[in-house]
Amino acid sequence: MEILFIRNDQNLIFKHKSLLIPGKRKEKQLQNRFTPNIIKGEIVKNRRLLNFIKLYFDLSSMSNYLTSKSDEINLEKLTSGKFSSVLNLKKVNDIRYINKFFETVNKILPNSGLYMGKVLTYPNRRLAIFKKYPSPFNKLIYFLDYIISRVLPKLPIVKNIYFHLTKGKGRVMSRAEMFGRLYSCGFKVIDETIINNSLFFVAKKVKDPYYDKNPTYAPLISLNRIGKNGKIFKVYKLRTMHPFSEYLQEYVYKRNELQEGGKIKDDFRISPEGRILRKFWIDEIPMLINVFKGDMKLVGVRPLSKHFYSLYDEDLQQKRIKYKPGFIPPFYVDLPKNMNEIMDSERKYLDLFDKSPFMTDLKYFFMAFKNVLFKGARSR
């Protein structure tokens, strides 16, 4: 059922979307057809949700489009620029082609147009299961749900069977994946809140979608990094973050900034299994493929994303792209605690490398090995 906000004196009334027709008949038909139960149950009777909506949307405006469908085809019928905002009460979890849906919303909205939606995240799903079923059955049910709803949709072959059977309904995703998908489709998240165990979000259109045909969804991923002479190359790693997390780097940095060691503080993009992989350096082993391909060398400065590269001093930016990045960075030798110390560590290594390339790399290799083995130096 799709609906549209309209105003009737002091009361907010909701009308059927099929009545969006030109001519004098529209007003008369709008007065005769209602869909009160679905929407009133979701909004009017939910004071917290209504108040959250009012923070960003003028409910008296005819430019608000409200939908409770998951099919982007219906949205494509709308005139681009006619609506300044889209509010979707359908859980994103039940949308088969999520990015296609978001791209369609982006298309019909003007710049700075708002999109509101809701999603059931991992923690909310777990809470619902543990409340519904008694112990210890709730743990078993949650484990099975984890396998079916989280693992199967990500396996290359099995996922096709999964989506054929479920039509994409009921899958669970993380907050990081949800926001990453929004950012990849040209939106910027401006607010979020938990209401009735669902995460409601408001996002603003800031650009056109990326239309990424190869998102980082599989266990083995390839990420864009800056290499020698500023060339962009694909670095291979095991996934430690939730899917689409690479689009949130700037968002998370602005909210959390950097912690000791130059990593983002309290990075919610990292999955539980990813923390284990990082603790034992397992996630970086596939980068040896880049070493064999010649994109990287065994010892050298860390390959950086465009965002982290932009945080470096300009002189170091120019200096580090004269060399291939390395599998073992000088970080594991000097163990710097902040961004300035990281840059000083890399400057020191590059200066030594200019004077004696082979001996510098040999020395740094064994010093890094000692720190990892005996001092517990790890990626976070």
N, C-alpha and C positions, 0 to 999 in steps of 0.2 A: 504494500500500500504506500503510495507517495502523496505528499500533502504540501500545502503552502500556507504560510502565515498570512492572515489578513486581520483587519481590525473591525470590531463591531462594538461601537460605543466604548464602554470601559472594560469589556470582556475580550479576552483573546480567544478567537475561534479558528479552527483548523479545517481546511477544505481539501477536497480531493484534487490531485494534480491533473487528472484528465480534464478538469474544467478550465484549464489554461487555454482558452480559445478566444479569438478576437471577436469583436462585435458587441451589440447590445445584449445578446442572449447570455453573456458571461455572468453578469451581475445577478440576473434572475436565477441562473442555474447554481451559482454559488450559494444562494440563500436557501436552496432546496435540498442540498446534499451535504452530509456531514460524515466525518469519521472520528467521533469523539473518544471512543473507548481506548484505542491503541495509544493515541497521543496524550490524552489526559492522564492515563495511567502512568505514562513515562515522565511527563513534565509537570502538568498542572498539580498533580497530587504529590509531586516530589519537590518540596520547597528548596532544598539545597541545589538541585539541578536547575530549577528555574532561576534562582539567584545567580548561579554561575553563568548561565546563558545571558542574563541581562547585563553582565559585566562587559560583554563584547558585542551584543546584538540588539538592535532596536526592533523590538517585537511588533511595533506598529508599522514597520516599513514593508512594502510589497517586494523589496529587493532581496528578502531572505528566502532561500529555497530550502525546504525541509524534506528529507527523504528517509525512508526506512527500507530501502532496497539495496541490493548488493550488485546490481547489474549496471555496468558502465554504459551499455547501449541506450538505456533510457535517458541517461544524462546527456549523451551526445545529441539528442534531439533538441536540447535547449539552445537558445540563441546565446552565442558568446557575448559576454559583457552585460547581459540583461539583469543578472543577479550579482549583487556585491558580496554575498556570502552563501555558503552551503552548509547545512547542518544535517548530519547523518546519524540517525539513531540505531542503525543496524550495526551490530558488532563487526569490527573489521575481521575478526576470526572466521566469519562466515562468508567472506568475499573470496571467490575463487581466484581471480586475477587482481591481486591487491594493487600492484603498481599501475596496471592499466586503469584501474578505477581512479587512483589518485591523479594520474596523468590527465584523465578526462575532466576531473574536477578542476585541475589547473587550467585546462583549456578554456573552460566556460567562465572562469573568474577573471576580473581585471587585476592589474597589479595592486598589491596590498589587500586584495580580497581575502576574506576569512573562511576557513574550513574547520568545522567542529565534528569530532567523531568519538567513538569509544572502542575500547579493546579490553579483552580479558587476558591479563598477563600471567606469567608462570606463578608468582606468589599468590595472586588472587585465586587462580585455579586450585592451587594446593590448599589454600585456606577453605575454599568451598567444599572440597572433597573431605578434608579432615573434620569439617563440621557436620557433614551429611552422614558419614559412616562411622560406626563405633570402632575403637581400637581393639585388636591390631589389624582389622580388615581394611581400615582406611589407608594404612601404609602399603598393603599389597595392591589395593586398587590404584593408589597414586603411582606406584611403580609401573603397573601395566599401562596406566594412562600416559605416563612419561614416555614409554616405549612407542606407543601408538601415535600420540599427538605431537611428540617432539623429535623422536629419532627417525621414524619411518618417513615423514615428509621431506627429510633431508638426504636420504639415501638415493643415489643416482637412478637405480633401476626400480626399486620398490616404490619410490615416490609416485611414479606414473600409475601404478596400481592403486595406491592410496587415494590419489586425487580422482581417479575414475570411480572409485566406490563411494567416496565421501563428498564429491563435488566441491571440495575445498572447505566444507563446513566443519566447524568445531575444532580446528587446529589451534594450537596455542603458540604464542610468540612472546618474546621478551619486550620490555619497554624500549630497550636499545634498538631492537630490530624494527619496532613500530616507528620510532622517531627517525631511524636511519632511512627507512622507506620514504617517509615524508620529505626528508631533506633531499633524497635522490630525485624526488619528483618536483622539486622547486619550491618547497615550503620551508618555513621557519617556525618552530614551535615557540609560542609566546606564553602559554599557560597550560597547566595540567592539574587535575584533582581526582581523588578517589571518591566515588559515590556508589553506594550499594555494591561494593566489591568489583566495580568496573573502573577502569582508568579513562576519564574523559579528558580530551585535549583540544586546544584551540591553536590552529596553525595559520600563518599568513603567507600568501603567495609572494615570493620575492624574485623568482626567476622562472625560466622555462625548465622542464625536466631534463635530466641528463640522458635519459633513454639508454641506460647501461644494459647491454645485452649479455654481459658476463659478470653479474654480481658475485661477491664473495660468499657463497652459500655452502660449498662443499668443504669437507675436512681439510683438504689440501688446497690452499688459496694462493693467488698471485696478486701482489700489490704494486702499484706504481711507486717507484722511488727514483730519486735523482742520482745519476751516476756520473762518470767521468765526462768532462766537457758539457755538463748540464743535460746530458741525454737521459730521457726517461726510459727506464727498463722495468721489467716485471721481476720482483723478488718473490721467491717461493717460501712459504711458511705453513706450519700446521695452524689451523684456526684456533685461536684462544679467545676470540671475541664473538659476540652474537652477530648473525648475518646483518649486512648493511651498516655495520658500525663505523666503517671507514668514512662515511659521510658525516659523522658526528664529531670529528676531531676538533674542529674549531668551537663547536657548541659546548663540548665537555671542557675544553681548555678555559673558555671564558667563565664557566660556572665554577670550576674546581681548581684551576691553575696547576702548577707543578709541585710535586712533593720531592723529598730527598731522593737524589739519584736521577732527577730529570724526567721522571714519569708523571703522568697525570694523576693527581690525588683522587682517591675514592672513585676510580673509573668504573662506572656501572656497566660499561660495555663488555668487560671481561666476564666470561662464563665461569662457573665453578670448576669445570674440568680444565678450562684454560689456565686457571691459577696453578693447577698441579703441573701442567705442561711447562709453564714458565718457570716454576720453582726449580725444575730439573733441566732446564735449557733445552728440552725436547722439541719445543715449537720451532727453534731456529735451525735444526738439523737439515731440513730441506734446502736451506740457503747454500749448502755445499753444491747443489746443482748449478747455482749461479757461478760458483767458483770454477767448476769444470767447464761451464760455457764461456768463461772469460769476462763476464760482466763484473765480477768481484775478484778480490784476492783473499788469501787466507787471513792476513792481518791488515787492518786499515780502519779508517773512520767509518762510523755506522752509516748505512744507507738511509737517507731521510725522506720523508714525505714532503710535499710542497709546504704544508703548514709548518712543520717543525723546522724546515730549512729557513722559512721566513723569520723565525725567532732568533736566528744567529746574527752576529755582527756582520756587516757587509764585507769587511775585509776577509773574514773567515769563510764566508759564503764563496767568495771568489777563489780563495786558496784551496778549499777542500775539493772543488770540482776539477782541479788539475790532476787528481788521482782517482784510481778506482776505489770504491768503498770496500770495506773488509768484513769478513765473517766474524773475526775476533776484534772488537774495537778497543781502543786504549782505555775505555771506561773500566774494563776489568783489571787494568793495571793500577790506575790511580784512584779508583773508587770515589769519584767526585760526588758531592752532596747536593749541588745546585747547578743552575744553568751556567753561571759564570765559571764555575770550576770545570764543568764539562767542556766549555769552549777553551779554557786554558789547557786542559788535558790534551785536546785535539791539536791545538797549536804546537804544544811541546812535541807531540809525536811527529807531526808533519815536518817540523824544523829538523828533528833528528833523522827522519827518513830522507830528507834532502841531502844530508851529509853522508849517510851510510845506509842505503836502503836494505840490503840483505841482513846486516848485523842488527839493525833496529828492529826489523820484523822478527828475527830469531829471538832477540832479547824479550820483546813484548809477548811473544808466544808463550815462552816458559814462565814469565812473570804472571800472565793471565791464568795459565794452567794452575799455578801454585795458589792464586787467590780463589779460584773457583773450587779447588779441591780442599784446601785447608782453611780458608777464611769464609767459605760459604757465599761467595759473590754470586748473585743470581739476578736474572731479569725479573721485573715485577709486573 
